[in-house]
Amino acid sequence: MPAVEVLAHSALVRNIAAELRRPEAEIKVVLALFSTVVAEALRNDRIVKVDGFGTFKPRRPKTGCRNPRTGERVAPSGRKSACFKAAHRFKATLNKVS
């Protein structure tokens, strides 16, 4: 598999700030707020849809886990994770031939 270049948070902020001609500090605040709002919605079991970008869904561990050594049923922890599904428009932009 070929190496993939990572777009770090600082580079993302710089690119957005340059595109919008806004201060980087302002973009950092907006990105932090976006992250906080999405996380809070997912924590409250809400789905977040961003038109043209995608959908964030909360995901809980499967119920009825089993210890493979003993066969004993183990209750899953209360931890949640997030699932992201890209929107068709976002996928089309991503796969657009230049």
PyMOL commands that set and color helices and strands:
alter all, ss='L'
color gray80, all
select helices_A, chain A and resi 9-20+24-43+88-94
alter helices_A, ss='H'
color red, helices_A
select strands_A, chain A and resi 48-50+54-59+65-66+73-74+81-86
alter strands_A, ss='S'
color yellow, strands_A
deselect
rebuild
show_as cartoon
